[in-house]
Each structure stands twice: as structure tokens, then as C-alpha cells.
Amino acid sequence: MHSLRFLIADDSKALQAYMRQLLVEYGFDPACMHAASDTTTALELSKNQSPDFLLTDWFAQAELTGVALYEQILDLNPSCLYALMGRDLDATQIEQGTSAGALFCLSKPFTSAEIKAAMAQALEQLATLHPALQEHLAQRQSPSAVSHARHAEAPAAPVYKVGEQVMHQGRTETIKHVILRRGEVAVQLQGISGLIPAAKINKV
């Protein structure tokens, strides 16, 4: 099993358990997964075992929000990446989340297919910092992903990565962020404000 460290910060025990199981299906070590129901506890956990990836709720009513939690974790592990969830995230929250580096911003409630697709994208980007993870992902897919691939009638949508060059409106641009928004993949390009649906760009 791959020993990458994960931290899940969400007040739903059911979601914590679901994300643990999803990561186990990818072949990650359960001993390297930690979960907390609030940001204060999550920060304390991160001090003992700094995570490589944080999946956090927005925690809009908390003194320490999910975005603020991530910024403090960066002091412990500058290479940590994160993703953000929240109930009915609006455009301002999505912009704040992506500006802080969120690999995806996912509005609750979401489907299992949406979180699986978002995590697939996030793990591909995490692999750019951990070369061994790229090989791990190539050798092992989650059972749900394998099942979906077997029954898919069309080729899977392309996976975009941070730093990758793509064509947009006839120009070569560089991807700054990749997020999942309302079930659809969108990107933010270097030097261009706003989010662009993945369907409107092409790989170079």
C-alpha cells in the first residue's frame, strides 16, 4: 500500500468513513488516514503527522475555516495539497478556495460519482509531487473506477493537471487550478480570471 498521509476534516462521520473506504480502494494504507470533525482537532492531528493531502469542509461558522486550516498546515508541510467541500458553495467561496490552491471545490450535497471523479483528478495532481504515486495509480485503480470503465460506452474524459499546457480560444495557456464544480470539471488558467469548463479547452 502507498504511504501517503491523508487528513479528512468534516463533521459527518458517514462522509469520513466513505472517504476512508474510497482511499483504501485505491490501495492507500488506512494507518495513514486521519479524520476530524472540526478544524481545531484537525490542526492538532496535523501537528503530529503532517498530511500530504487535506480534504476539508468549508466550516463557514468556525473560527478556523477550512481554508484557514489549510494555510496553517502549509507551515507544517509546504507540499501539502488540499480540496474543499461545502454546502451550496457560491462563486465567491469557490474563488476564495481556488485562490488558496484547492484542487477542487465540491458543493454539498454531492453524489458518489462526483466525489470519485473529483478525487481521481486530485490524485493525478498529487502524483506530480510524488512520482511513486503516479506508478501506483497506473498499476491500481479503485474497484468502482474499474467497474465504470468496463461499462462505459464512451472514452473517459481527459484528465487535466496543474501546470499542463492546453489550447483555449486558439492560444496555448497553462493550467493554474483544476476543480470540480457542480459535477463538471473546470479549470483556471494562468493570467485569466474566472473558471473555464474543461469542455472548452483541449490538450496540446
mmCIF file of the C-alpha atoms, coordinates in Angstrom:
data_MODEL
# 
_entry.id   MODEL 
# 
loop_
_atom_site.group_PDB 
_atom_site.id 
_atom_site.type_symbol 
_atom_site.label_atom_id 
_atom_site.label_alt_id 
_atom_site.label_comp_id 
_atom_site.label_asym_id 
_atom_site.label_entity_id 
_atom_site.label_seq_id 
_atom_site.pdbx_PDB_ins_code 
_atom_site.Cartn_x 
_atom_site.Cartn_y 
_atom_site.Cartn_z 
_atom_site.occupancy 
_atom_site.B_iso_or_equiv 
_atom_site.pdbx_formal_charge 
_atom_site.auth_seq_id 
_atom_site.auth_comp_id 
_atom_site.auth_asym_id 
_atom_site.auth_atom_id 
_atom_site.pdbx_PDB_model_num 
ATOM 1   C CA . MET A 1 1   ? 0.000   0.000  0.000   1.00 0.00 ? 1   MET A CA 1 
ATOM 2   C CA . HIS A 1 2   ? 1.119   3.580  -0.665  1.00 0.00 ? 2   HIS A CA 1 
ATOM 3   C CA . SER A 1 3   ? 2.029   5.517  2.499   1.00 0.00 ? 3   SER A CA 1 
ATOM 4   C CA . LEU A 1 4   ? 0.815   8.982  1.527   1.00 0.00 ? 4   LEU A CA 1 
ATOM 5   C CA . ARG A 1 5   ? -0.791  10.770 4.504   1.00 0.00 ? 5   ARG A CA 1 
ATOM 6   C CA . PHE A 1 6   ? -4.406  11.964 4.279   1.00 0.00 ? 6   PHE A CA 1 
ATOM 7   C CA . LEU A 1 7   ? -6.446  14.175 6.618   1.00 0.00 ? 7   LEU A CA 1 
ATOM 8   C CA . ILE A 1 8   ? -10.233 14.410 6.314   1.00 0.00 ? 8   ILE A CA 1 
ATOM 9   C CA . ALA A 1 9   ? -11.899 17.290 8.168   1.00 0.00 ? 9   ALA A CA 1 
ATOM 10  C CA . ASP A 1 10  ? -15.686 17.093 8.139   1.00 0.00 ? 10  ASP A CA 1 
ATOM 11  C CA . ASP A 1 11  ? -18.375 16.899 10.814  1.00 0.00 ? 11  ASP A CA 1 
ATOM 12  C CA . SER A 1 12  ? -20.080 13.958 9.087   1.00 0.00 ? 12  SER A CA 1 
ATOM 13  C CA . LYS A 1 13  ? -18.859 10.608 10.401  1.00 0.00 ? 13  LYS A CA 1 
ATOM 14  C CA . ALA A 1 14  ? -20.523 8.939  7.412   1.00 0.00 ? 14  ALA A CA 1 
ATOM 15  C CA . LEU A 1 15  ? -18.515 11.059 4.975   1.00 0.00 ? 15  LEU A CA 1 
ATOM 16  C CA . GLN A 1 16  ? -15.315 10.403 6.911   1.00 0.00 ? 16  GLN A CA 1 
ATOM 17  C CA . ALA A 1 17  ? -15.938 6.648  6.670   1.00 0.00 ? 17  ALA A CA 1 
ATOM 18  C CA . TYR A 1 18  ? -16.835 6.867  2.977   1.00 0.00 ? 18  TYR A CA 1 
ATOM 19  C CA . MET A 1 19  ? -13.651 8.757  2.106   1.00 0.00 ? 19  MET A CA 1 
ATOM 20  C CA . ARG A 1 20  ? -11.526 6.313  4.085   1.00 0.00 ? 20  ARG A CA 1 
ATOM 21  C CA . GLN A 1 21  ? -13.062 3.427  2.171   1.00 0.00 ? 21  GLN A CA 1 
ATOM 22  C CA . LEU A 1 22  ? -12.572 5.177  -1.175  1.00 0.00 ? 22  LEU A CA 1 
ATOM 23  C CA . LEU A 1 23  ? -8.890  5.729  -0.411  1.00 0.00 ? 23  LEU A CA 1 
ATOM 24  C CA . VAL A 1 24  ? -8.495  2.118  0.702   1.00 0.00 ? 24  VAL A CA 1 
ATOM 25  C CA . GLU A 1 25  ? -9.940  1.040  -2.650  1.00 0.00 ? 25  GLU A CA 1 
ATOM 26  C CA . TYR A 1 26  ? -7.130  2.982  -4.294  1.00 0.00 ? 26  TYR A CA 1 
ATOM 27  C CA . GLY A 1 27  ? -4.658  0.968  -2.232  1.00 0.00 ? 27  GLY A CA 1 
ATOM 28  C CA . PHE A 1 28  ? -3.701  3.570  0.373   1.00 0.00 ? 28  PHE A CA 1 
ATOM 29  C CA . ASP A 1 29  ? -2.754  2.484  3.884   1.00 0.00 ? 29  ASP A CA 1 
ATOM 30  C CA . PRO A 1 30  ? -5.601  3.045  6.422   1.00 0.00 ? 30  PRO A CA 1 
ATOM 31  C CA . ALA A 1 31  ? -2.983  3.782  9.080   1.00 0.00 ? 31  ALA A CA 1 
ATOM 32  C CA . CYS A 1 32  ? -2.012  6.895  7.090   1.00 0.00 ? 32  CYS A CA 1 
ATOM 33  C CA . MET A 1 33  ? -5.558  8.299  7.114   1.00 0.00 ? 33  MET A CA 1 
ATOM 34  C CA . HIS A 1 34  ? -6.818  10.571 9.880   1.00 0.00 ? 34  HIS A CA 1 
ATOM 35  C CA . ALA A 1 35  ? -10.157 12.277 10.334  1.00 0.00 ? 35  ALA A CA 1 
ATOM 36  C CA . ALA A 1 36  ? -11.530 15.080 12.491  1.00 0.00 ? 36  ALA A CA 1 
ATOM 37  C CA . SER A 1 37  ? -14.983 16.584 12.970  1.00 0.00 ? 37  SER A CA 1 
ATOM 38  C CA . ASP A 1 38  ? -13.730 20.152 13.414  1.00 0.00 ? 38  ASP A CA 1 
ATOM 39  C CA . THR A 1 39  ? -10.811 22.276 12.244  1.00 0.00 ? 39  THR A CA 1 
ATOM 40  C CA . THR A 1 40  ? -9.227  22.690 15.690  1.00 0.00 ? 40  THR A CA 1 
ATOM 41  C CA . THR A 1 41  ? -8.887  18.922 16.121  1.00 0.00 ? 41  THR A CA 1 
ATOM 42  C CA . ALA A 1 42  ? -7.719  18.592 12.516  1.00 0.00 ? 42  ALA A CA 1 
ATOM 43  C CA . LEU A 1 43  ? -4.940  21.113 13.134  1.00 0.00 ? 43  LEU A CA 1 
ATOM 44  C CA . GLU A 1 44  ? -3.781  19.231 16.237  1.00 0.00 ? 44  GLU A CA 1 
ATOM 45  C CA . LEU A 1 45  ? -3.718  15.968 14.276  1.00 0.00 ? 45  LEU A CA 1 
ATOM 46  C CA . SER A 1 46  ? -1.679  17.596 11.531  1.00 0.00 ? 46  SER A CA 1 
ATOM 47  C CA . LYS A 1 47  ? 0.980   18.663 14.045  1.00 0.00 ? 47  LYS A CA 1 
ATOM 48  C CA . ASN A 1 48  ? 1.655   15.019 14.901  1.00 0.00 ? 48  ASN A CA 1 
ATOM 49  C CA . GLN A 1 49  ? 1.541   13.700 11.337  1.00 0.00 ? 49  GLN A CA 1 
ATOM 50  C CA . SER A 1 50  ? 1.576   16.453 8.732   1.00 0.00 ? 50  SER A CA 1 
ATOM 51  C CA . PRO A 1 51  ? -0.729  15.425 5.869   1.00 0.00 ? 51  PRO A CA 1 
ATOM 52  C CA . ASP A 1 52  ? 0.185   15.306 2.197   1.00 0.00 ? 52  ASP A CA 1 
ATOM 53  C CA . PHE A 1 53  ? -3.453  15.877 1.256   1.00 0.00 ? 53  PHE A CA 1 
ATOM 54  C CA . LEU A 1 54  ? -6.246  17.617 3.156   1.00 0.00 ? 54  LEU A CA 1 
ATOM 55  C CA . LEU A 1 55  ? -9.904  17.153 2.288   1.00 0.00 ? 55  LEU A CA 1 
ATOM 56  C CA . THR A 1 56  ? -11.889 19.650 4.323   1.00 0.00 ? 56  THR A CA 1 
ATOM 57  C CA . ASP A 1 57  ? -15.333 21.124 4.708   1.00 0.00 ? 57  ASP A CA 1 
ATOM 58  C CA . TRP A 1 58  ? -15.610 24.895 4.425   1.00 0.00 ? 58  TRP A CA 1 
ATOM 59  C CA . PHE A 1 59  ? -16.604 25.190 8.128   1.00 0.00 ? 59  PHE A CA 1 
ATOM 60  C CA . ALA A 1 60  ? -18.122 28.605 7.446   1.00 0.00 ? 60  ALA A CA 1 
ATOM 61  C CA . GLN A 1 61  ? -19.265 29.128 11.063  1.00 0.00 ? 61  GLN A CA 1 
ATOM 62  C CA . ALA A 1 62  ? -15.985 28.060 12.663  1.00 0.00 ? 62  ALA A CA 1 
ATOM 63  C CA . GLU A 1 63  ? -13.337 30.472 13.908  1.00 0.00 ? 63  GLU A CA 1 
ATOM 64  C CA . LEU A 1 64  ? -10.816 28.453 11.903  1.00 0.00 ? 64  LEU A CA 1 
ATOM 65  C CA . THR A 1 65  ? -12.307 27.826 8.450   1.00 0.00 ? 65  THR A CA 1 
ATOM 66  C CA . GLY A 1 66  ? -11.266 25.007 6.154   1.00 0.00 ? 66  GLY A CA 1 
ATOM 67  C CA . VAL A 1 67  ? -9.214  27.430 4.045   1.00 0.00 ? 67  VAL A CA 1 
ATOM 68  C CA . ALA A 1 68  ? -7.512  28.839 7.146   1.00 0.00 ? 68  ALA A CA 1 
ATOM 69  C CA . LEU A 1 69  ? -6.818  25.289 8.333   1.00 0.00 ? 69  LEU A CA 1 
ATOM 70  C CA . TYR A 1 70  ? -5.042  24.527 5.075   1.00 0.00 ? 70  TYR A CA 1 
ATOM 71  C CA . GLU A 1 71  ? -2.968  27.689 5.285   1.00 0.00 ? 71  GLU A CA 1 
ATOM 72  C CA . GLN A 1 72  ? -1.767  26.689 8.765   1.00 0.00 ? 72  GLN A CA 1 
ATOM 73  C CA . ILE A 1 73  ? -0.992  23.135 7.630   1.00 0.00 ? 73  ILE A CA 1 
ATOM 74  C CA . LEU A 1 74  ? 1.204   24.598 4.883   1.00 0.00 ? 74  LEU A CA 1 
ATOM 75  C CA . ASP A 1 75  ? 3.503   25.862 7.634   1.00 0.00 ? 75  ASP A CA 1 
ATOM 76  C CA . LEU A 1 76  ? 3.958   22.227 8.701   1.00 0.00 ? 76  LEU A CA 1 
ATOM 77  C CA . ASN A 1 77  ? 4.139   20.706 5.233   1.00 0.00 ? 77  ASN A CA 1 
ATOM 78  C CA . PRO A 1 78  ? 4.636   23.199 2.368   1.00 0.00 ? 78  PRO A CA 1 
ATOM 79  C CA . SER A 1 79  ? 3.966   20.479 -0.217  1.00 0.00 ? 79  SER A CA 1 
ATOM 80  C CA . CYS A 1 80  ? 0.515   19.595 1.173   1.00 0.00 ? 80  CYS A CA 1 
ATOM 81  C CA . LEU A 1 81  ? -2.346  19.911 -1.317  1.00 0.00 ? 81  LEU A CA 1 
ATOM 82  C CA . TYR A 1 82  ? -5.994  20.305 -0.439  1.00 0.00 ? 82  TYR A CA 1 
ATOM 83  C CA . ALA A 1 83  ? -9.569  20.143 -1.665  1.00 0.00 ? 83  ALA A CA 1 
ATOM 84  C CA . LEU A 1 84  ? -12.651 21.895 -0.356  1.00 0.00 ? 84  LEU A CA 1 
ATOM 85  C CA . MET A 1 85  ? -16.259 20.877 0.233   1.00 0.00 ? 85  MET A CA 1 
ATOM 86  C CA . GLY A 1 86  ? -19.189 22.928 1.473   1.00 0.00 ? 86  GLY A CA 1 
ATOM 87  C CA . ARG A 1 87  ? -22.949 23.203 1.376   1.00 0.00 ? 87  ARG A CA 1 
ATOM 88  C CA . ASP A 1 88  ? -24.105 25.178 -1.668  1.00 0.00 ? 88  ASP A CA 1 
ATOM 89  C CA . LEU A 1 89  ? -20.778 26.864 -2.311  1.00 0.00 ? 89  LEU A CA 1 
ATOM 90  C CA . ASP A 1 90  ? -21.253 30.169 -4.107  1.00 0.00 ? 90  ASP A CA 1 
ATOM 91  C CA . ALA A 1 91  ? -18.996 31.792 -6.713  1.00 0.00 ? 91  ALA A CA 1 
ATOM 92  C CA . THR A 1 92  ? -17.176 33.899 -4.095  1.00 0.00 ? 92  THR A CA 1 
ATOM 93  C CA . GLN A 1 93  ? -16.390 30.874 -1.934  1.00 0.00 ? 93  GLN A CA 1 
ATOM 94  C CA . ILE A 1 94  ? -15.185 28.910 -4.954  1.00 0.00 ? 94  ILE A CA 1 
ATOM 95  C CA . GLU A 1 95  ? -12.919 31.791 -5.947  1.00 0.00 ? 95  GLU A CA 1 
ATOM 96  C CA . GLN A 1 96  ? -11.529 32.020 -2.406  1.00 0.00 ? 96  GLN A CA 1 
ATOM 97  C CA . GLY A 1 97  ? -10.990 28.272 -2.273  1.00 0.00 ? 97  GLY A CA 1 
ATOM 98  C CA . THR A 1 98  ? -9.236  28.038 -5.620  1.00 0.00 ? 98  THR A CA 1 
ATOM 99  C CA . SER A 1 99  ? -7.130  31.129 -4.907  1.00 0.00 ? 99  SER A CA 1 
ATOM 100 C CA . ALA A 1 100 ? -5.850  29.299 -1.829  1.00 0.00 ? 100 ALA A CA 1 
ATOM 101 C CA . GLY A 1 101 ? -4.939  26.354 -4.069  1.00 0.00 ? 101 GLY A CA 1 
ATOM 102 C CA . ALA A 1 102 ? -7.929  23.992 -3.819  1.00 0.00 ? 102 ALA A CA 1 
ATOM 103 C CA . LEU A 1 103 ? -7.668  21.149 -6.332  1.00 0.00 ? 103 LEU A CA 1 
ATOM 104 C CA . PHE A 1 104 ? -11.440 21.034 -6.384  1.00 0.00 ? 104 PHE A CA 1 
ATOM 105 C CA . CYS A 1 105 ? -14.381 22.769 -4.724  1.00 0.00 ? 105 CYS A CA 1 
ATOM 106 C CA . LEU A 1 106 ? -17.362 20.474 -4.359  1.00 0.00 ? 106 LEU A CA 1 
ATOM 107 C CA . SER A 1 107 ? -20.804 21.691 -3.307  1.00 0.00 ? 107 SER A CA 1 
ATOM 108 C CA . LYS A 1 108 ? -22.823 19.561 -0.901  1.00 0.00 ? 108 LYS A CA 1 
ATOM 109 C CA . PRO A 1 109 ? -24.894 17.563 -1.339  1.00 0.00 ? 109 PRO A CA 1 
ATOM 110 C CA . PHE A 1 110 ? -22.906 15.680 -3.985  1.00 0.00 ? 110 PHE A CA 1 
ATOM 111 C CA . THR A 1 111 ? -23.152 12.196 -5.443  1.00 0.00 ? 111 THR A CA 1 
ATOM 112 C CA . SER A 1 112 ? -20.668 9.370  -5.007  1.00 0.00 ? 112 SER A CA 1 
ATOM 113 C CA . ALA A 1 113 ? -19.842 9.675  -8.718  1.00 0.00 ? 113 ALA A CA 1 
ATOM 114 C CA . GLU A 1 114 ? -18.970 13.346 -8.273  1.00 0.00 ? 114 GLU A CA 1 
ATOM 115 C CA . ILE A 1 115 ? -16.607 12.829 -5.330  1.00 0.00 ? 115 ILE A CA 1 
ATOM 116 C CA . LYS A 1 116 ? -14.966 9.838  -7.050  1.00 0.00 ? 116 LYS A CA 1 
ATOM 117 C CA . ALA A 1 117 ? -14.353 11.906 -10.187 1.00 0.00 ? 117 ALA A CA 1 
ATOM 118 C CA . ALA A 1 118 ? -13.012 14.803 -8.119  1.00 0.00 ? 118 ALA A CA 1 
ATOM 119 C CA . MET A 1 119 ? -10.646 12.566 -6.150  1.00 0.00 ? 119 MET A CA 1 
ATOM 120 C CA . ALA A 1 120 ? -9.396  10.916 -9.356  1.00 0.00 ? 120 ALA A CA 1 
ATOM 121 C CA . GLN A 1 121 ? -8.420  14.365 -10.635 1.00 0.00 ? 121 GLN A CA 1 
ATOM 122 C CA . ALA A 1 122 ? -6.866  15.338 -7.298  1.00 0.00 ? 122 ALA A CA 1 
ATOM 123 C CA . LEU A 1 123 ? -4.763  12.183 -7.041  1.00 0.00 ? 123 LEU A CA 1 
ATOM 124 C CA . GLU A 1 124 ? -3.408  12.750 -10.541 1.00 0.00 ? 124 GLU A CA 1 
ATOM 125 C CA . GLN A 1 125 ? -2.255  16.206 -9.457  1.00 0.00 ? 125 GLN A CA 1 
ATOM 126 C CA . LEU A 1 126 ? -0.877  14.889 -6.167  1.00 0.00 ? 126 LEU A CA 1 
ATOM 127 C CA . ALA A 1 127 ? 1.189   12.453 -8.219  1.00 0.00 ? 127 ALA A CA 1 
ATOM 128 C CA . THR A 1 128 ? 3.063   15.364 -9.802  1.00 0.00 ? 128 THR A CA 1 
ATOM 129 C CA . LEU A 1 129 ? 4.682   15.900 -6.376  1.00 0.00 ? 129 LEU A CA 1 
ATOM 130 C CA . HIS A 1 130 ? 5.074   12.203 -5.570  1.00 0.00 ? 130 HIS A CA 1 
ATOM 131 C CA . PRO A 1 131 ? 6.443   10.268 -8.591  1.00 0.00 ? 131 PRO A CA 1 
ATOM 132 C CA . ALA A 1 132 ? 5.919   6.911  -6.882  1.00 0.00 ? 132 ALA A CA 1 
ATOM 133 C CA . LEU A 1 133 ? 2.209   7.695  -6.672  1.00 0.00 ? 133 LEU A CA 1 
ATOM 134 C CA . GLN A 1 134 ? 1.990   8.005  -10.461 1.00 0.00 ? 134 GLN A CA 1 
ATOM 135 C CA . GLU A 1 135 ? 3.222   4.438  -10.837 1.00 0.00 ? 135 GLU A CA 1 
ATOM 136 C CA . HIS A 1 136 ? 0.908   3.311  -8.048  1.00 0.00 ? 136 HIS A CA 1 
ATOM 137 C CA . LEU A 1 137 ? -2.124  4.850  -9.788  1.00 0.00 ? 137 LEU A CA 1 
ATOM 138 C CA . ALA A 1 138 ? -1.136  3.332  -13.112 1.00 0.00 ? 138 ALA A CA 1 
ATOM 139 C CA . GLN A 1 139 ? -0.988  -0.118 -11.571 1.00 0.00 ? 139 GLN A CA 1 
ATOM 140 C CA . ARG A 1 140 ? -4.062  0.145  -9.412  1.00 0.00 ? 140 ARG A CA 1 
ATOM 141 C CA . GLN A 1 141 ? -7.496  1.657  -9.925  1.00 0.00 ? 141 GLN A CA 1 
ATOM 142 C CA . SER A 1 142 ? -10.309 1.712  -7.413  1.00 0.00 ? 142 SER A CA 1 
ATOM 143 C CA . PRO A 1 143 ? -12.829 -1.149 -7.945  1.00 0.00 ? 143 PRO A CA 1 
ATOM 144 C CA . SER A 1 144 ? -15.528 1.400  -8.693  1.00 0.00 ? 144 SER A CA 1 
ATOM 145 C CA . ALA A 1 145 ? -13.374 3.015  -11.370 1.00 0.00 ? 145 ALA A CA 1 
ATOM 146 C CA . VAL A 1 146 ? -12.640 -0.371 -12.941 1.00 0.00 ? 146 VAL A CA 1 
ATOM 147 C CA . SER A 1 147 ? -16.327 -1.259 -12.936 1.00 0.00 ? 147 SER A CA 1 
ATOM 148 C CA . HIS A 1 148 ? -17.225 2.052  -14.502 1.00 0.00 ? 148 HIS A CA 1 
ATOM 149 C CA . ALA A 1 149 ? -14.565 1.647  -17.192 1.00 0.00 ? 149 ALA A CA 1 
ATOM 150 C CA . ARG A 1 150 ? -15.906 -1.768 -18.113 1.00 0.00 ? 150 ARG A CA 1 
ATOM 151 C CA . HIS A 1 151 ? -19.418 -0.458 -18.619 1.00 0.00 ? 151 HIS A CA 1 
ATOM 152 C CA . ALA A 1 152 ? -18.613 2.916  -20.148 1.00 0.00 ? 152 ALA A CA 1 
ATOM 153 C CA . GLU A 1 153 ? -19.975 3.460  -23.630 1.00 0.00 ? 153 GLU A CA 1 
ATOM 154 C CA . ALA A 1 154 ? -17.653 6.358  -24.409 1.00 0.00 ? 154 ALA A CA 1 
ATOM 155 C CA . PRO A 1 155 ? -13.983 7.075  -23.705 1.00 0.00 ? 155 PRO A CA 1 
ATOM 156 C CA . ALA A 1 156 ? -13.256 8.679  -20.333 1.00 0.00 ? 156 ALA A CA 1 
ATOM 157 C CA . ALA A 1 157 ? -12.917 12.452 -20.263 1.00 0.00 ? 157 ALA A CA 1 
ATOM 158 C CA . PRO A 1 158 ? -9.323  13.695 -20.367 1.00 0.00 ? 158 PRO A CA 1 
ATOM 159 C CA . VAL A 1 159 ? -7.621  14.300 -17.024 1.00 0.00 ? 159 VAL A CA 1 
ATOM 160 C CA . TYR A 1 160 ? -6.091  17.753 -16.708 1.00 0.00 ? 160 TYR A CA 1 
ATOM 161 C CA . LYS A 1 161 ? -3.219  18.612 -14.355 1.00 0.00 ? 161 LYS A CA 1 
ATOM 162 C CA . VAL A 1 162 ? -1.906  21.798 -12.794 1.00 0.00 ? 162 VAL A CA 1 
ATOM 163 C CA . GLY A 1 163 ? 0.936   23.185 -14.897 1.00 0.00 ? 163 GLY A CA 1 
ATOM 164 C CA . GLU A 1 164 ? -0.234  21.413 -18.064 1.00 0.00 ? 164 GLU A CA 1 
ATOM 165 C CA . GLN A 1 165 ? -0.459  23.408 -21.300 1.00 0.00 ? 165 GLN A CA 1 
ATOM 166 C CA . VAL A 1 166 ? -3.784  23.432 -23.142 1.00 0.00 ? 166 VAL A CA 1 
ATOM 167 C CA . MET A 1 167 ? -5.400  25.193 -26.069 1.00 0.00 ? 167 MET A CA 1 
ATOM 168 C CA . HIS A 1 168 ? -8.062  27.804 -25.296 1.00 0.00 ? 168 HIS A CA 1 
ATOM 169 C CA . GLN A 1 169 ? -9.529  30.101 -27.936 1.00 0.00 ? 169 GLN A CA 1 
ATOM 170 C CA . GLY A 1 170 ? -6.657  29.354 -30.280 1.00 0.00 ? 170 GLY A CA 1 
ATOM 171 C CA . ARG A 1 171 ? -3.934  30.135 -27.729 1.00 0.00 ? 171 ARG A CA 1 
ATOM 172 C CA . THR A 1 172 ? -1.678  27.932 -25.623 1.00 0.00 ? 172 THR A CA 1 
ATOM 173 C CA . GLU A 1 173 ? -2.364  28.515 -21.930 1.00 0.00 ? 173 GLU A CA 1 
ATOM 174 C CA . THR A 1 174 ? -1.141  26.956 -18.681 1.00 0.00 ? 174 THR A CA 1 
ATOM 175 C CA . ILE A 1 175 ? -3.495  25.427 -16.113 1.00 0.00 ? 175 ILE A CA 1 
ATOM 176 C CA . LYS A 1 176 ? -3.335  27.047 -12.665 1.00 0.00 ? 176 LYS A CA 1 
ATOM 177 C CA . HIS A 1 177 ? -6.140  25.125 -10.928 1.00 0.00 ? 177 HIS A CA 1 
ATOM 178 C CA . VAL A 1 178 ? -8.418  22.175 -11.736 1.00 0.00 ? 178 VAL A CA 1 
ATOM 179 C CA . ILE A 1 179 ? -11.667 21.889 -9.794  1.00 0.00 ? 179 ILE A CA 1 
ATOM 180 C CA . LEU A 1 180 ? -14.953 20.028 -9.862  1.00 0.00 ? 180 LEU A CA 1 
ATOM 181 C CA . ARG A 1 181 ? -17.849 22.463 -9.830  1.00 0.00 ? 181 ARG A CA 1 
ATOM 182 C CA . ARG A 1 182 ? -21.442 21.248 -9.733  1.00 0.00 ? 182 ARG A CA 1 
ATOM 183 C CA . GLY A 1 183 ? -20.391 17.890 -11.121 1.00 0.00 ? 183 GLY A CA 1 
ATOM 184 C CA . GLU A 1 184 ? -18.356 19.328 -14.004 1.00 0.00 ? 184 GLU A CA 1 
ATOM 185 C CA . VAL A 1 185 ? -14.592 19.753 -14.334 1.00 0.00 ? 185 VAL A CA 1 
ATOM 186 C CA . ALA A 1 186 ? -13.435 23.348 -14.749 1.00 0.00 ? 186 ALA A CA 1 
ATOM 187 C CA . VAL A 1 187 ? -10.002 24.971 -14.866 1.00 0.00 ? 187 VAL A CA 1 
ATOM 188 C CA . GLN A 1 188 ? -8.457  28.302 -14.053 1.00 0.00 ? 188 GLN A CA 1 
ATOM 189 C CA . LEU A 1 189 ? -5.720  29.355 -16.466 1.00 0.00 ? 189 LEU A CA 1 
ATOM 190 C CA . GLN A 1 190 ? -2.628  31.407 -15.643 1.00 0.00 ? 190 GLN A CA 1 
ATOM 191 C CA . GLY A 1 191 ? -3.325  35.096 -16.167 1.00 0.00 ? 191 GLY A CA 1 
ATOM 192 C CA . ILE A 1 192 ? -7.026  34.574 -16.895 1.00 0.00 ? 192 ILE A CA 1 
ATOM 193 C CA . SER A 1 193 ? -9.649  35.267 -14.244 1.00 0.00 ? 193 SER A CA 1 
ATOM 194 C CA . GLY A 1 194 ? -12.659 33.040 -13.737 1.00 0.00 ? 194 GLY A CA 1 
ATOM 195 C CA . LEU A 1 195 ? -13.251 29.342 -14.295 1.00 0.00 ? 195 LEU A CA 1 
ATOM 196 C CA . ILE A 1 196 ? -13.434 27.722 -17.722 1.00 0.00 ? 196 ILE A CA 1 
ATOM 197 C CA . PRO A 1 197 ? -15.330 24.453 -18.343 1.00 0.00 ? 197 PRO A CA 1 
ATOM 198 C CA . ALA A 1 198 ? -12.949 21.644 -19.331 1.00 0.00 ? 198 ALA A CA 1 
ATOM 199 C CA . ALA A 1 199 ? -15.089 21.071 -22.425 1.00 0.00 ? 199 ALA A CA 1 
ATOM 200 C CA . LYS A 1 200 ? -13.867 24.423 -23.790 1.00 0.00 ? 200 LYS A CA 1 
ATOM 201 C CA . ILE A 1 201 ? -10.158 23.524 -23.707 1.00 0.00 ? 201 ILE A CA 1 
ATOM 202 C CA . ASN A 1 202 ? -8.066  20.874 -25.460 1.00 0.00 ? 202 ASN A CA 1 
ATOM 203 C CA . LYS A 1 203 ? -4.818  19.132 -24.673 1.00 0.00 ? 203 LYS A CA 1 
ATOM 204 C CA . VAL A 1 204 ? -1.837  20.438 -26.651 1.00 0.00 ? 204 VAL A CA 1 
# 
